């Protein structure tokens, strides 16, 4: 099953998700909206492992790196699994993102295997760790 999220209108407000499924859906939308929307879903001490060389970034360095790559115009996941226990949830999935690096060119497709660790807080589920491993497109 594939889950595709489109960006909400500018009148919508970010609220903390009550369920892990809502957190995942909100994350896909936040990827298309920008830093502030992503930051709102992340714990301050969130750690992200990503990139072809295994970058390890804190929240702010990851957001800056992500923004430098270009605007994400679409994000979707498939083959999603979730394990939830004692206020923590581990989600693994295949993730595809269309990134507009250059305005006049078609978007660049990035595929990754993603693992996200969500933590239940008083405000709702928040991202505490994420690992993205680039995946080669199927032939």
Secondary structure, 3 states (H helix, E strand, C coil): CEEEECCCCCCCCCCCECCHHHHHHHHHHHHHHCHHHHHHHEEEEEEEEECCCCEEEEHHHHHHHHHHCCEEEEEEEEEEEEEEECCEEEEEEEEEEEEECCCCCCCEEEEEEEEEEEEEECCEEEEEEEEEEECCCCC
